[in-house]
Amino acid sequence: MGYKYYDIHEQKIRPEDLQNKNAWCEKGARYEKSFVQIYGEALGLTQNPEKQTNDFAPDLINTKQGGLADLKTQRTPFFCLKYYIR
């Protein structure tokens, strides 16, 4: 018997949904935009313009130091394994 996965709205997730790279990239782009709008000025971050032509480019540019960064998002509580395995 395999594992069953559920999203934060208790909807069952199919294994192929987890492998849909384009969907994850689109969702990530929305999170990046929101993050930069809220924290970008204070942290010296902007969205990487290369992302317009390359989905796999680093997400952010540090305008103060010139470095690149990837934004990682976690939308579920970290320690909730019992909740998601039914």
N, C-alpha and C positions, 0 to 999 in steps of 0.2 A: 504494500500500500504506500503510495507516494504522499508527499506533503500537499496540503491545500493552503493557498495564499489568499489573503484578503487585503483590500486597500483600506484607507482610513474611513471610508464610508460603508465598510462591511460588505463590499461587493467582491465576489470571487474574481481572482486574477488568473488568467490562463498563462501557462509557461511561455507561450509565444509572445504574449504582451510584454514580458520582461525583456525580450530580445529585440523589441522594436526600437532600434537605435534612432531613427528619424523622429519618432514621437518624443523620446527622451530629450533629444537635442532641441526640439521646438519648445518643450516645457522648460528646459534649462535656460533658454534664451529669455523667456518671460521673467524668470527668477533673477537673472543677471540684470535685466533692465530695472526691475524694482529695487534690487540691492544697490545699484549705482545711484538711483534717484534718491534713496534714503541715506546712504552712507558714503557715497562717492566723494563728495567735497571734503568731508571730515577726514577721510582716510587717504585722499589723494588718488582715487581710482576712477578710471573710465573704462567703458567697454572697448575691447580690442577691435579696431576697424577691420582687421583681417577676417573676423568672424563672418563678415558679409559674404565672403567668397569661399571660406573654408570653415565648415562646421566643427572641425577638429582642432582648430587653432586655440591657443590659450585664451581664456575668457576675458581677462582684465589686464589693464596696463596701470602700473603705479606711476603716476605723473611726477611724483616728487623724486623717486629714485630710478625710474626707467625700467623697473623689473616687470616680469610677467607673472600672472597668477591664474589658477583655476579655482572657480567657485564650486564648492560641494554643498549639496542641499540634502537635509534629512527631514522628511515630513512626518515621520512617525516617532513615537517615543522609543528610545534606544533599548530599554529593558522591558519588553512586552511580549516575549516569546509565547507565553501561555495564551495570551489573548489571540494571537494569529494562527496558532496550530489547534485545529479543532478535531 
